[in-house]
Amino acid sequence: MVNSRFDVELNNIQKKFGSNIVVDNFNLQIEQGECVSFLGPSGCGKTTTLNMIAGFLEPDQGDLLIKGRRMNGVPSNKRELGMVFQTYSLFPHMTIFENVAYGLKLRKTAKAEIAERVKKVLDVVKLPQVGDRYPKQLSGGQRQRIAIARALVTEPSLLLLDEPLSNLDAKLREELRDELKRLQQEIGVTTIFVTHDQEEALYLSNRIVVLDHGKVEQIGTPWDIYNRPASEFVHTFIGKSNRLEVMVNELRGSEIALETAEGVRLEGNARGLSFHVGEPVSAYVRPEKIRLRTADERMSDRVGANEAQGKVKLTSFLGAHTECEVEVGRSDVIVRIPASQEQERFTPGQPVVLSWDSDDVFVFARKESKP
């Protein structure tokens, strides 16, 4: 019996298709009961990595361990895992009971135990009454819950979810997302969730692995990924952000003073990155971090650092918040105002003042190819 504190370990994993490296030097350790999301755009290597963990693909380099056992070369059916695909993959000619029981029958489980475990897992996914129906008689959300039940009924040590919500409409996705979180916490099965949807990853995960072009950009908690991004890619991929092209005016230890071509001054923290005076860089501030006031609410006519004058171009009511598009020089800045604040006082054409804190300014070396 191999003892390991980690349910999954990826050590220097690499995968090539021809000369194209699709996963490069992937290192990760997942503890028992964690829900870890692989997040990134199409082609970043997240599904390829999941398929290597599942045993559908073999790594070209590195070691893959599940519960301390090296899995390189071990077939998928010997890995004690359950997998849910985005396409449900239910057998249309089988009843729901038969679909859920399929893995247990392959394992030659006794009929009485099969009946008991299928009933239990259908209760878990809150569909106890559908056992005698066929997949075509269920809604998309119900079929996806049955696919999850089929993966759970074998009591796997590892649950792999490959974009299981992508084929559902927005309301159903939200409901099933809540259900997945409840199930994962209730059952405690170690889970790897592949998605390109940042909101799903933030909501479901204990930790997130952000991937781009086969490389790991950052591994961290949802809070860290959103509030302390390790790279410009992570910052721009997770959530909305305003980009301002600025010049480095002054460096004072870790503090950095910046200015746009129109004279908007910003102050921030270099966060360990290296810059020099006169260097053109990109500064980012998230919409919800910006405060908006009417021009007549200003305490002074002097515009300070991390403050700018602008004019409202557009307002969009989105229920929980309103987004204001504000013209600041040659840039358009998005400001997100919570529903609890007075939103109606900002109208198109209105002069306003924007302000933000230095801790909310993120600075990265400028990449001209970025939009």
C-alpha positions in Angstrom: 0.0 0.0 0.0 1.5 3.3 -1.1 1.0 6.2 1.3 0.9 9.8 0.0 -0.6 13.0 1.2 -1.4 13.8 -2.4 -4.2 12.3 -4.5 -2.6 13.5 -7.7 0.9 14.5 -8.6 2.2 15.8 -11.9 6.0 16.0 -12.1 7.5 17.7 -15.1 4.8 16.5 -17.4 5.2 17.2 -21.1 3.1 16.3 -24.1 3.8 16.8 -27.8 1.7 16.3 -30.9 4.3 16.1 -33.6 6.7 19.0 -33.0 4.1 21.0 -31.2 4.5 21.0 -27.4 0.9 21.3 -26.0 1.8 20.7 -22.3 5.2 21.9 -21.1 6.8 21.2 -17.7 3.5 20.9 -15.8 4.0 20.5 -12.1 1.1 20.1 -9.6 0.2 18.4 -6.4 -3.5 18.0 -5.4 -4.5 17.0 -1.8 -7.3 14.7 -0.9 -10.7 16.4 -1.2 -9.5 19.4 -3.1 -11.4 20.8 -6.1 -8.8 22.1 -8.6 -9.8 23.8 -11.9 -7.7 23.9 -15.0 -8.6 27.3 -16.6 -7.5 28.8 -19.8 -8.5 29.6 -23.4 -9.0 27.0 -26.1 -5.7 25.2 -27.0 -4.0 26.0 -23.7 -3.5 22.3 -22.8 -6.1 21.9 -20.1 -8.1 19.0 -21.7 -4.9 17.3 -22.9 -3.6 17.3 -19.3 -6.9 15.9 -18.0 -6.8 13.2 -20.6 -3.3 12.2 -19.4 -4.6 12.0 -15.8 -7.5 9.9 -17.1 -5.2 7.5 -19.0 -6.5 8.4 -22.5 -3.1 9.9 -23.4 0.4 9.1 -22.3 2.8 11.9 -21.3 6.0 12.0 -23.4 8.0 13.1 -20.4 7.5 13.3 -16.6 5.7 11.2 -13.9 2.0 11.1 -13.2 1.0 9.7 -9.8 -2.4 9.0 -8.3 -2.5 8.3 -4.5 1.3 7.8 -4.7 1.2 5.2 -7.4 3.0 6.0 -10.7 0.3 5.8 -13.5 2.5 6.1 -16.6 1.4 3.2 -18.8 -1.5 2.2 -16.5 -4.8 1.9 -18.5 -7.7 4.1 -17.7 -9.9 1.4 -16.2 -7.2 0.6 -13.6 -7.1 4.2 -12.2 -10.2 4.2 -10.0 -11.5 7.4 -11.4 -14.8 8.8 -12.7 -15.1 11.1 -15.6 -17.9 13.4 -16.8 -17.8 14.8 -20.4 -19.6 17.9 -21.7 -21.7 15.7 -24.1 -23.2 13.6 -21.3 -22.3 10.3 -23.2 -25.3 8.4 -21.9 -26.4 5.2 -23.7 -29.7 6.1 -25.4 -31.1 2.6 -25.5 -30.6 2.1 -21.7 -32.8 3.3 -18.9 -31.3 5.8 -16.5 -30.9 3.0 -13.9 -29.0 0.9 -16.5 -26.8 3.9 -17.4 -25.9 4.6 -13.9 -25.4 0.9 -13.1 -23.2 0.3 -16.1 -19.8 0.7 -14.4 -20.9 -1.5 -11.4 -21.9 -4.3 -13.8 -18.5 -4.2 -15.5 -17.0 -4.6 -12.1 -19.3 -7.7 -11.5 -20.9 -6.1 -8.5 -23.8 -8.1 -6.9 -27.3 -7.1 -8.1 -28.5 -6.2 -4.6 -25.6 -3.8 -4.1 -26.0 -2.3 -7.5 -29.6 -1.5 -6.7 -28.7 0.0 -3.4 -25.9 2.1 -4.8 -27.8 3.4 -7.8 -30.7 4.4 -5.6 -28.3 6.2 -3.2 -26.5 8.2 -6.0 -29.8 9.1 -7.7 -30.9 10.6 -4.3 -27.6 12.5 -4.1 -28.1 14.2 -7.5 -31.8 14.8 -6.5 -33.3 12.6 -9.3 -34.6 9.6 -7.4 -37.7 9.2 -9.6 -36.1 8.8 -13.0 -34.6 5.4 -12.9 -37.0 3.8 -15.4 -36.9 6.6 -17.9 -34.6 7.0 -21.0 -32.1 9.8 -21.6 -34.3 11.4 -24.3 -37.0 11.9 -21.7 -34.8 14.1 -19.5 -33.8 17.7 -19.8 -30.2 18.7 -20.6 -29.6 19.5 -16.9 -31.1 16.3 -15.7 -29.0 14.3 -18.2 -25.8 16.0 -17.0 -26.7 15.2 -13.4 -27.2 11.5 -14.4 -23.7 11.6 -16.1 -22.3 12.8 -12.7 -24.3 10.1 -10.9 -22.8 7.4 -13.2 -19.3 8.7 -12.4 -19.9 8.8 -8.7 -21.6 5.4 -8.3 -18.4 3.5 -8.5 -17.1 5.6 -5.6 -14.0 6.8 -7.5 -11.0 8.2 -5.7 -10.8 10.9 -8.3 -13.5 12.8 -10.3 -12.6 14.4 -13.6 -15.0 16.9 -15.1 -14.3 18.1 -18.7 -16.4 21.3 -19.3 -19.6 19.5 -18.1 -21.6 22.7 -18.1 -20.7 24.2 -21.5 -23.7 22.8 -23.4 -26.3 24.2 -21.0 -28.1 27.5 -21.0 -27.1 30.3 -18.6 -29.8 29.6 -15.9 -29.2 25.8 -16.0 -25.5 26.3 -15.8 -25.8 28.3 -12.7 -28.1 25.8 -11.1 -25.9 22.8 -11.9 -22.8 24.7 -10.8 -24.4 25.1 -7.4 -25.2 21.4 -7.4 -21.7 20.4 -8.3 -20.3 22.5 -5.5 -22.7 21.0 -3.0 -21.9 17.4 -4.2 -18.2 17.9 -4.1 -18.2 19.3 -0.6 -20.8 16.7 0.6 -19.0 13.7 -0.8 -15.4 15.0 -0.5 -14.1 13.4 -3.6 -11.0 14.9 -5.1 -12.0 16.7 -8.2 -10.3 18.2 -11.3 -12.5 20.5 -13.3 -11.6 21.7 -16.8 -13.2 24.9 -18.0 -12.6 28.1 -20.0 -15.2 29.9 -17.9 -13.5 32.0 -15.3 -16.7 32.4 -13.1 -17.1 28.7 -12.9 -13.5 28.2 -11.8 -13.7 31.0 -9.2 -16.9 29.6 -7.8 -16.1 25.9 -7.6 -12.4 25.7 -6.9 -10.2 25.5 -3.9 -7.3 26.2 -6.3 -7.1 27.3 -9.9 -4.3 26.4 -12.4 -4.2 29.1 -15.1 -2.7 27.8 -18.4 -1.7 29.5 -21.6 -0.1 27.8 -24.6 0.7 24.7 -22.6 2.5 26.5 -19.8 1.3 27.1 -16.2 0.9 30.8 -15.7 -0.2 30.6 -12.0 -1.5 28.2 -9.4 -3.4 29.7 -6.5 -6.7 30.1 -4.6 -9.5 32.0 -6.4 -8.7 35.0 -4.3 -5.0 35.0 -5.2 -5.7 34.4 -8.9 -8.1 37.4 -9.0 -6.4 39.8 -6.6 -2.7 38.9 -7.0 -2.2 37.8 -10.6 1.3 36.6 -11.4 1.3 37.9 -15.0 -0.5 40.2 -17.4 -2.1 37.2 -19.0 -3.7 36.0 -15.7 -4.9 39.5 -14.9 -6.5 40.1 -18.3 -8.0 36.6 -18.6 -9.6 36.6 -15.2 -12.3 39.3 -15.0 -12.6 42.7 -16.6 -9.8 45.2 -16.4 -9.0 48.7 -17.6 -5.7 49.1 -19.5 -3.9 52.4 -19.6 -0.7 53.0 -21.5 1.7 54.8 -19.2 5.3 55.8 -18.7 7.4 55.2 -15.6 8.1 58.5 -14.0 9.8 57.5 -10.8 10.8 54.5 -8.8 10.8 54.6 -4.9 11.7 51.1 -3.7 8.7 49.0 -4.6 6.6 52.0 -5.3 6.2 53.2 -8.9 4.9 56.5 -10.2 3.3 56.5 -13.7 1.7 58.9 -16.1 -0.4 58.7 -19.3 0.2 60.9 -22.3 -2.8 63.0 -21.2 -1.3 63.6 -17.8 -3.3 61.2 -15.7 -1.0 60.2 -12.8 -1.0 56.8 -11.2 0.9 55.3 -8.3 1.2 51.6 -7.7 3.5 48.8 -6.4 6.0 47.0 -8.7 5.2 43.7 -7.0 8.7 42.4 -7.5 8.8 43.2 -11.2 11.7 45.3 -12.6 11.1 48.6 -14.4 13.2 51.6 -15.3 12.4 55.3 -15.5 11.1 56.3 -18.9 9.9 52.8 -19.8 6.5 52.5 -21.5 4.4 50.0 -19.5 0.7 49.0 -19.2 -1.2 49.8 -16.0 -4.4 47.9 -15.1 -7.3 48.8 -12.7 -10.4 46.6 -12.3 -13.8 48.3 -12.9 -15.1 47.5 -9.4 -12.0 49.1 -7.8 -12.7 52.6 -9.3 -14.8 55.1 -7.4 -17.0 57.5 -9.4 -18.2 60.9 -8.3 -19.9 63.8 -10.0 -17.7 66.7 -10.8 -19.4 69.0 -8.2 -18.6 66.5 -5.4 -14.9 67.1 -5.7 -13.1 68.4 -2.6 -10.5 70.3 -4.7 -9.8 71.5 -8.2 -6.4 69.9 -8.1 -6.2 66.4 -9.7 -4.0 64.1 -7.7 -2.4 60.8 -8.3 -4.8 57.9 -8.9 -7.5 60.4 -9.9 -8.8 61.4 -13.3 -11.5 63.6 -14.8 -13.7 62.2 -17.4 -17.1 62.2 -19.1 -19.8 59.5 -19.0 -20.3 58.0 -22.4 -22.6 55.1 -21.7 -24.4 53.4 -18.7 -25.6 49.8 -18.7 -27.8 48.4 -15.9 -26.9 44.8 -15.1 -29.0 44.0 -12.1 -26.5 43.6 -9.3 -24.5 46.5 -10.6 -24.3 49.3 -13.3 -21.4 49.6 -15.7 -20.4 53.1 -16.7 -18.2 53.7 -19.7 -16.2 56.9 -19.0 -14.1 58.8 -21.6 -10.8 59.7 -20.0 -8.6 61.5 -22.6 -8.2 59.0 -25.4 -9.1 56.0 -23.3 -12.5 54.5 -22.3 -12.6 53.4 -18.7 -15.2 51.0 -17.4 -16.5 51.6 -13.8 -18.7 49.1 -12.0 -21.1 50.6 -9.5 -22.8 48.3 -7.0 -26.6 48.2 -6.9 -26.5 49.5 -3.3 -25.2 52.8 -4.4 -27.0 55.7 -6.2 -26.6 54.7 -9.8 -29.2 57.0 -11.4 -27.1 60.1 -10.9 -24.6 59.2 -13.6 -25.9 59.9 -17.1 -24.3 60.1 -20.6 -22.4 63.4 -21.1 -22.0 64.1 -17.4 -18.5 65.3 -16.1 -17.3 62.9 -13.5 -14.2 62.2 -11.4 -12.6 58.8 -11.1 -10.3 57.6 -8.3 -8.8 54.4 -7.1 -6.2 53.1 -4.6 -2.5 52.5 -5.4 -2.9 48.8 -4.2 -5.4 48.3 -7.0 -2.9 49.4 -9.8 -1.2 46.5 -11.5 1.8 47.3 -13.8 3.3 45.0 -16.5 5.9 45.5 -19.2 4.0 46.7 -22.3 3.3 44.2 -25.1 2.3 46.0 -28.2 0.6 43.0 -29.7 -2.0 43.1 -26.9 -5.3 44.8 -27.9 
